[in-house]
Amino acid sequence: MQSLEALAREATDLAAGRNLPALNADEAEVGRILQICNACRYCEGFCAVFPAMTRRLAFDKADVHYLANLCHNCGACLHACQYAPPHEFAVNVPQAMATVRARTYSDFAWPTGFGKLYRNNGVTVALAVAGGLALFLVLALMVQGTLFHTPLAGDFYAIFPHNLLVSMFAPVFLFAALALGIGVARFWREAAPGAASGAAIAETTHDVLRLTYLDGGHGQGCNNADDAFTLARRRYHHLTFYGFMLCFAATSVATLYHYVFGWEAPYAFTSLPVVLGTVGGIGLLIGPAGLFWLNLKRHPEHGDAAQKPMDRGFIALLFFTSLTGLALLAGRDTSAMGLLLAVHLGVVMGLFLTMPYGKFAHGFYRSAALLKWAIEKRRPNPVGVGSDG
């Protein structure tokens, strides 16, 4: 079997002949594995990766990036593969894809240096940013003498005025949206999928919202610690995703209340923003806690070990965003509201500042890859063999 270095040199020569970017060793490993899978095709019905693979005879950098982000890392193909380690072919699709996928977040990121920093030190960067911002806000309240105060009936604006909060969070949110948008746009341009039809967009939306490809291709779920199937990963992802969306909806409704109807916070516990935020916050506690537990138990050959700090950093920020938010809601009528508010705001700002460079970005890159698949499967197969699922 050829070494990764030899495969990388061959891929470089091929790319040079076609005027394409050269593959690095990790990308060449994905290409090697996919060539074997293309000859076997046992896993063709598992997920979108394998039918998309069969539409190609060779795999350049753009193909590898696209297929790596199309992979949901469910692990089913690894346990079904007759060529998986310890076989000499050493076919491990989930691990090879995970290695390349993590690099795409930093390689396409803007600014690029931030992506590389987060990839190598995910937990440290996430907790340092969130903790540093929270500490800054706590110290600011200490200087003003408002860290502890007489109960204010949940009036956050008595601690941090509304316009101050807007001036703090608007730049952070806009930066996160801009950085994430630039990264996904770079990935999309490389993928060059062409125009999307309404049917393709509808299919992608369905697959994203249902997490279709976390069912293992048979509805029984993914593999995690061993070859047993479980739907736990899909369910915890749903709790995390919809918990986050409900929290975002709560903020959006509160914004409408403030600017459109002139209804200022604090809102009653039975109001729509508080109900949405509470339900979303509970989901955002259970989901990340479950994903962290699964991450600890995950089979070592299912993913890239170097990616764990990035994964756990993101999970920690989501969990503590929810925990501090629910603690703030519970203690908003106490003298500790200022302290709870400062800590929560610091964690939320840390989440948004690191959002474009870590695991949060995978939802957008994977959605883009799913849309490309929905577009290309509706076109004639250039190879003429295989199934489009």
Backbone torsions as a table, in degrees:
resi	resn	phi	psi	omega
1	MET	NA	137.0	-178.1
2	GLN	-70.5	150.4	176.5
3	SER	-75.5	162.3	177.5
4	LEU	-61.9	-35.3	-180.0
5	GLU	-64.1	-41.3	179.2
6	ALA	-66.6	-41.2	178.1
7	LEU	-63.9	-39.2	179.2
8	ALA	-64.5	-38.4	178.4
9	ARG	-66.0	-42.1	178.5
10	GLU	-62.5	-42.7	179.6
11	ALA	-64.8	-36.1	178.1
12	THR	-64.6	-43.2	178.3
13	ASP	-62.8	-41.4	179.1
14	LEU	-64.5	-43.5	-179.5
15	ALA	-64.4	-39.5	178.9
16	ALA	-63.1	-39.7	179.7
17	GLY	-66.0	-30.6	180.0
18	ARG	-99.9	7.4	-179.6
19	ASN	59.9	42.9	-179.8
20	LEU	-114.6	154.8	176.6
21	PRO	-60.5	141.6	-179.1
22	ALA	-72.3	148.3	176.9
23	LEU	-84.3	141.5	170.4
24	ASN	-84.0	-179.5	-174.1
25	ALA	-63.5	-39.2	179.5
26	ASP	-65.5	-41.6	178.5
27	GLU	-67.8	-36.9	177.2
28	ALA	-65.4	-33.4	177.0
29	GLU	-65.8	-41.3	175.5
30	VAL	-61.1	-43.9	178.3
31	GLY	-59.9	-41.6	178.9
32	ARG	-62.1	-46.8	-178.6
33	ILE	-63.9	-41.3	-178.0
34	LEU	-68.3	-30.2	175.1
35	GLN	-63.7	-39.5	177.5
36	ILE	-68.3	-44.7	179.6
37	CYS	-62.9	-35.2	-179.6
38	ASN	-66.2	-28.7	177.9
39	ALA	-82.1	-27.4	-176.2
40	CYS	-89.8	-61.9	176.2
41	ARG	66.3	22.0	177.1
42	TYR	-63.7	-33.9	-173.9
43	CYS	-93.4	16.4	-171.3
44	GLU	-59.3	-27.1	-178.4
45	GLY	-94.8	2.6	-174.6
46	PHE	-72.1	-46.8	-176.1
47	CYS	-158.2	-174.9	-175.9
48	ALA	-72.3	-21.5	-175.4
49	VAL	-59.6	-44.8	-171.2
50	PHE	-74.5	-42.6	172.2
51	PRO	-64.4	-33.5	175.5
52	ALA	-66.4	-37.6	177.7
53	MET	-61.0	-40.4	-174.7
54	THR	-70.3	-9.6	176.4
55	ARG	-85.6	6.1	-177.7
56	ARG	-134.1	143.6	174.1
57	LEU	-102.5	-23.2	176.3
58	ALA	-136.0	159.7	-172.3
59	PHE	-129.3	109.5	176.6
60	ASP	-90.7	-175.8	-175.6
61	LYS	-58.5	-44.4	-179.0
62	ALA	-63.3	-40.5	178.1
63	ASP	-62.5	-44.9	-178.4
64	VAL	-63.4	-44.3	178.6
65	HIS	-62.0	-42.5	-179.4
66	TYR	-63.7	-50.0	-177.7
67	LEU	-68.4	-33.4	177.7
68	ALA	-63.8	-37.3	179.3
69	ASN	-83.2	-18.9	173.9
70	LEU	-74.9	-26.5	179.0
71	CYS	-69.0	130.9	178.7
72	HIS	-96.7	3.5	175.9
73	ASN	56.9	42.6	-178.8
74	CYS	-77.7	-21.2	176.5
75	GLY	87.4	-5.8	-175.5
76	ALA	-62.1	-41.4	-176.6
77	CYS	-67.3	-32.0	-179.6
78	LEU	-64.0	-45.0	-176.7
79	HIS	-77.6	-17.6	177.9
80	ALA	-91.8	-11.7	-168.9
81	CYS	-83.1	128.2	176.9
82	GLN	-77.4	-12.5	-178.9
83	TYR	-105.6	9.5	178.8
84	ALA	-68.9	159.0	176.1
85	PRO	-52.9	138.9	15.3
86	PRO	-91.6	15.2	175.9
87	HIS	-58.9	148.8	-176.6
88	GLU	-63.4	-23.8	177.4
89	PHE	-70.7	-24.0	176.0
90	ALA	49.5	50.6	179.6
91	VAL	-81.0	115.7	177.4
92	ASN	-137.1	86.9	-176.7
93	VAL	-62.8	-48.9	-177.3
94	PRO	-58.2	-42.8	-177.5
95	GLN	-69.4	-44.8	179.9
96	ALA	-63.6	-42.9	179.3
97	MET	-64.9	-41.7	-178.6
98	ALA	-62.5	-39.1	179.8
99	THR	-62.6	-46.6	179.8
100	VAL	-70.0	-40.8	-176.9
101	ARG	-59.5	-44.1	180.0
102	ALA	-62.2	-35.4	179.9
103	ARG	-69.8	-30.0	-179.7
104	THR	-64.1	-33.2	-179.5
105	TYR	-62.0	-38.2	-180.0
106	SER	-86.0	-36.0	-178.0
107	ASP	-67.4	-34.4	179.2
108	PHE	-93.1	-6.2	-174.1
109	ALA	-67.1	156.0	173.5
110	TRP	-133.2	127.5	-14.0
111	PRO	-66.6	145.5	-172.9
112	THR	-58.7	-39.7	-177.0
113	GLY	-60.4	-34.0	179.5
114	PHE	-65.0	-39.4	179.5
115	GLY	-62.8	-44.1	-179.9
116	LYS	-65.8	-38.7	179.0
117	LEU	-62.4	-44.4	-178.5
118	TYR	-70.6	-36.1	-179.9
119	ARG	-61.5	-37.9	-175.8
120	ASN	-87.1	-21.0	-174.0
121	ASN	-141.2	50.8	-171.0
122	GLY	-57.3	-54.8	-177.6
123	VAL	-62.4	-46.0	-178.2
124	THR	-61.5	-48.1	-178.7
125	VAL	-64.6	-45.5	-177.6
126	ALA	-60.5	-50.8	-177.3
127	LEU	-71.5	-33.4	178.8
128	ALA	-67.0	-43.4	179.5
129	VAL	-64.8	-50.5	-179.3
130	ALA	-63.1	-46.7	-179.5
131	GLY	-65.0	-40.1	179.2
132	GLY	-64.4	-42.4	178.9
133	LEU	-67.6	-41.4	178.0
134	ALA	-62.5	-43.4	179.5
135	LEU	-63.3	-40.5	178.2
136	PHE	-59.4	-45.7	-179.0
137	LEU	-68.3	-37.4	177.1
138	VAL	-63.0	-44.9	179.1
139	LEU	-63.9	-36.8	178.1
140	ALA	-62.2	-40.8	178.0
141	LEU	-68.9	-35.7	177.8
142	MET	-62.6	-42.2	179.2
143	VAL	-62.5	-38.5	-179.8
144	GLN	-79.7	-11.6	-178.8
145	GLY	76.5	23.1	-177.3
146	THR	-116.8	15.9	-180.0
147	LEU	-64.2	-43.2	171.9
148	PHE	-120.7	140.5	-168.0
149	HIS	-153.3	170.7	171.8
150	THR	-67.7	147.1	-179.9
151	PRO	-52.6	136.7	-174.0
152	LEU	-115.6	19.0	178.4
153	ALA	55.5	35.9	175.7
154	GLY	76.8	15.9	-178.2
155	ASP	-82.7	91.1	-179.2
156	PHE	-60.3	-34.4	-174.4
157	TYR	-70.3	-13.8	173.3
158	ALA	-73.6	-21.1	177.6
159	ILE	-94.1	-55.9	175.7
160	PHE	-120.8	108.9	-179.2
161	PRO	-54.8	151.1	-175.9
162	HIS	-54.9	-47.8	-177.7
163	ASN	-64.2	-32.7	177.0
164	LEU	-66.9	-43.0	178.6
165	LEU	-62.6	-41.2	178.1
166	VAL	-62.9	-42.9	-179.2
167	SER	-67.7	-24.9	177.8
168	MET	-80.6	-44.8	-170.2
169	PHE	-91.4	-28.3	-179.9
170	ALA	-59.4	-47.9	178.0
171	PRO	-62.5	-38.8	-179.7
172	VAL	-64.4	-47.1	-179.3
173	PHE	-64.4	-43.5	-179.1
174	LEU	-65.8	-38.8	177.1
175	PHE	-62.6	-45.7	-179.8
176	ALA	-61.4	-43.9	-179.6
177	ALA	-65.2	-41.3	180.0
178	LEU	-66.2	-48.1	-178.0
179	ALA	-63.0	-43.8	179.8
180	LEU	-67.6	-40.3	179.3
181	GLY	-63.4	-41.1	178.7
182	ILE	-65.0	-43.1	179.7
183	GLY	-61.7	-47.2	-179.6
184	VAL	-67.2	-36.9	178.3
185	ALA	-64.0	-38.2	176.7
186	ARG	-63.9	-43.5	177.9
187	PHE	-63.0	-42.6	-178.4
188	TRP	-64.6	-41.1	179.1
189	ARG	-64.6	-39.6	178.7
190	GLU	-66.5	-39.0	-179.1
191	ALA	-68.3	-30.3	176.7
192	ALA	47.3	60.4	-174.1
193	PRO	-80.1	-19.9	-176.0
194	GLY	91.4	-172.3	-176.1
195	ALA	-73.3	143.4	-179.3
196	ALA	-100.8	132.3	175.8
197	SER	-84.7	166.2	176.2
198	GLY	-60.8	-37.6	179.4
199	ALA	-64.8	-39.9	179.5
200	ALA	-66.1	-41.5	179.1
201	ILE	-65.6	-41.3	179.3
202	ALA	-64.0	-42.4	179.0
203	GLU	-64.1	-42.9	179.5
204	THR	-62.8	-44.9	178.7
205	THR	-59.1	-43.1	177.9
206	HIS	-60.8	-47.4	-177.5
207	ASP	-67.2	-35.3	179.3
208	VAL	-69.8	-47.9	-175.5
209	LEU	-68.9	-31.3	-179.7
210	ARG	-93.5	-9.5	-173.1
211	LEU	51.7	52.1	-172.0
212	THR	-52.3	-43.3	-171.4
213	TYR	-86.4	10.5	169.0
214	LEU	-95.1	15.5	176.7
215	ASP	-95.8	3.2	177.8
216	GLY	78.3	4.3	-179.9
217	GLY	86.9	-4.2	-177.1
218	HIS	-137.2	1.2	177.3
219	GLY	88.8	-5.7	-177.4
220	GLN	-93.5	-5.6	176.4
221	GLY	103.0	-175.0	-176.5
222	CYS	-88.9	169.8	166.4
223	ASN	-93.6	145.9	178.5
224	ASN	-129.9	-77.7	-177.8
225	ALA	-82.0	-26.1	-176.8
226	ASP	-154.1	-156.2	-177.4
227	ASP	-87.2	7.0	176.1
228	ALA	-78.2	142.4	179.8
229	PHE	-85.2	145.2	177.3
230	THR	-150.4	141.7	175.7
231	LEU	-93.2	6.1	-175.7
232	ALA	-59.9	-41.9	-177.0
233	ARG	-64.9	-41.2	178.2
234	ARG	-63.7	-43.7	-178.4
235	ARG	-67.0	-41.6	178.6
236	TYR	-68.3	-33.9	174.0
237	HIS	-64.1	-41.6	178.6
238	HIS	-62.6	-44.5	178.3
239	LEU	-60.8	-40.7	179.9
240	THR	-68.1	-48.4	-176.7
241	PHE	-64.2	-51.9	-177.5
242	TYR	-73.3	-27.5	172.2
243	GLY	-62.8	-44.7	178.1
244	PHE	-63.4	-43.7	-178.4
245	MET	-64.9	-36.8	176.9
246	LEU	-67.1	-39.0	175.9
247	CYS	-64.1	-41.2	177.0
248	PHE	-64.2	-39.6	177.4
249	ALA	-63.5	-39.1	178.2
250	ALA	-60.7	-43.7	178.2
251	THR	-65.1	-39.7	-179.6
252	SER	-65.4	-43.6	178.9
253	VAL	-64.4	-42.0	178.2
254	ALA	-62.4	-35.1	177.2
255	THR	-65.3	-42.2	176.5
256	LEU	-63.4	-43.9	177.7
257	TYR	-54.7	-44.8	-173.5
258	HIS	-72.8	-48.8	-171.0
259	TYR	-89.8	-30.0	-176.8
260	VAL	-93.0	-46.5	-175.7
261	PHE	-99.5	-10.7	-180.0
262	GLY	73.4	20.8	178.8
263	TRP	-92.9	113.2	-175.0
264	GLU	-94.4	149.1	175.5
265	ALA	-66.4	156.4	8.9
266	PRO	-82.4	152.5	179.2
267	TYR	-104.5	153.6	-178.3
268	ALA	-64.2	156.1	179.7
269	PHE	-61.1	-24.8	-179.7
270	THR	-92.9	2.5	-179.7
271	SER	-73.5	159.7	-176.8
272	LEU	-61.2	-45.6	179.7
273	PRO	-59.8	-39.9	-177.7
274	VAL	-72.1	-39.7	178.4
275	VAL	-64.0	-47.0	178.4
276	LEU	-60.3	-44.3	-179.1
277	GLY	-65.8	-36.7	-179.6
278	THR	-69.4	-48.4	179.1
279	VAL	-63.0	-44.5	177.7
280	GLY	-62.7	-39.6	179.7
281	GLY	-63.9	-38.2	177.4
282	ILE	-64.8	-43.9	176.3
283	GLY	-61.3	-35.5	-177.6
284	LEU	-80.4	-6.0	169.1
285	LEU	-89.7	-49.3	-175.4
286	ILE	-68.8	-44.3	-177.2
287	GLY	-59.2	-57.8	178.9
288	PRO	-61.6	-36.4	177.4
289	ALA	-61.8	-42.5	177.8
290	GLY	-65.9	-41.2	179.2
291	LEU	-65.5	-36.3	176.8
292	PHE	-64.7	-42.7	178.3
293	TRP	-62.2	-43.9	177.7
294	LEU	-65.6	-36.5	179.0
295	ASN	-62.5	-38.5	179.2
296	LEU	-67.3	-34.2	-175.7
297	LYS	-93.0	-5.1	-171.3
298	ARG	-63.0	139.9	178.6
299	HIS	-57.5	132.1	-174.9
300	PRO	-61.6	-22.0	-179.6
301	GLU	-89.9	2.0	-178.3
302	HIS	-82.3	-19.4	-175.8
303	GLY	-153.9	-172.8	-178.9
304	ASP	-93.0	115.9	-177.5
305	ALA	-60.1	-31.7	-179.7
306	ALA	-68.1	-14.5	-178.1
307	GLN	-87.1	-12.8	-175.7
308	LYS	-58.4	-41.6	177.3
309	PRO	-58.5	-39.2	178.1
310	MET	-65.8	-44.5	179.3
311	ASP	-60.5	-49.5	-174.7
312	ARG	-72.3	-30.6	175.3
313	GLY	-62.0	-43.7	179.1
314	PHE	-66.9	-44.7	178.9
315	ILE	-59.5	-42.3	-179.6
316	ALA	-63.2	-43.2	-179.8
317	LEU	-64.1	-42.3	177.9
318	LEU	-61.9	-45.3	-178.6
319	PHE	-62.1	-47.4	-177.0
320	PHE	-74.0	-25.8	172.0
321	THR	-61.3	-45.5	179.6
322	SER	-70.5	-44.6	-177.7
323	LEU	-60.2	-47.5	-179.0
324	THR	-68.9	-32.7	178.1
325	GLY	-67.1	-44.6	178.3
326	LEU	-68.0	-35.9	176.3
327	ALA	-64.2	-39.6	177.5
328	LEU	-63.8	-42.8	178.7
329	LEU	-62.0	-43.0	-179.2
330	ALA	-67.9	-32.4	-175.5
331	GLY	-107.4	18.5	-174.3
332	ARG	-71.2	-17.4	178.6
333	ASP	-98.8	13.4	-178.3
334	THR	-109.9	173.5	179.8
335	SER	-74.6	-8.6	179.9
336	ALA	-93.8	7.6	-176.9
337	MET	-58.3	-40.0	-179.3
338	GLY	-60.1	-45.3	178.4
339	LEU	-63.4	-47.3	-179.4
340	LEU	-62.8	-38.4	179.8
341	LEU	-66.3	-43.7	-179.4
342	ALA	-62.4	-43.1	-179.7
343	VAL	-65.5	-44.8	-179.4
344	HIS	-62.7	-45.4	-179.5
345	LEU	-62.6	-38.5	178.6
346	GLY	-63.9	-41.8	179.2
347	VAL	-67.0	-42.5	179.8
348	VAL	-63.2	-42.8	177.9
349	MET	-63.6	-39.2	177.2
350	GLY	-62.8	-40.0	177.9
351	LEU	-60.6	-47.2	-176.7
352	PHE	-71.3	-34.3	179.6
353	LEU	-67.8	-33.3	-179.6
354	THR	-94.2	-6.8	-174.8
355	MET	-54.0	-43.2	-175.3
356	PRO	-72.9	-8.8	-169.2
357	TYR	-114.2	-7.2	-175.0
358	GLY	-121.3	-147.9	-172.1
359	LYS	-65.6	-26.9	178.7
360	PHE	-57.7	-35.3	-177.0
361	ALA	-64.4	-23.7	-174.7
362	HIS	-63.7	-28.5	177.6
363	GLY	-63.5	-37.8	-179.3
364	PHE	-77.5	-42.3	178.2
365	TYR	-65.2	-40.4	-179.8
366	ARG	-68.5	-37.9	177.0
367	SER	-63.0	-40.8	177.9
368	ALA	-64.3	-40.0	178.2
369	ALA	-65.6	-39.8	178.0
370	LEU	-64.7	-36.9	178.0
371	LEU	-67.4	-40.2	176.7
372	LYS	-60.6	-41.6	179.0
373	TRP	-64.4	-42.2	179.5
374	ALA	-64.1	-30.2	178.0
375	ILE	-75.2	-50.5	-172.2
376	GLU	-73.1	-27.1	-180.0
377	LYS	-69.0	-18.2	179.0
378	ARG	-89.1	1.7	178.2
379	ARG	-105.5	159.3	177.5
380	PRO	-56.9	139.4	178.8
381	ASN	-71.6	117.5	-177.9
382	PRO	-67.4	-19.9	-180.0
383	VAL	-93.0	-35.6	175.9
384	GLY	87.9	10.0	176.9
385	VAL	-134.3	165.4	177.9
386	GLY	88.3	177.2	-178.0
387	SER	-118.3	145.9	178.1
388	ASP	-97.5	12.9	172.3
389	GLY	71.1	NA	NA
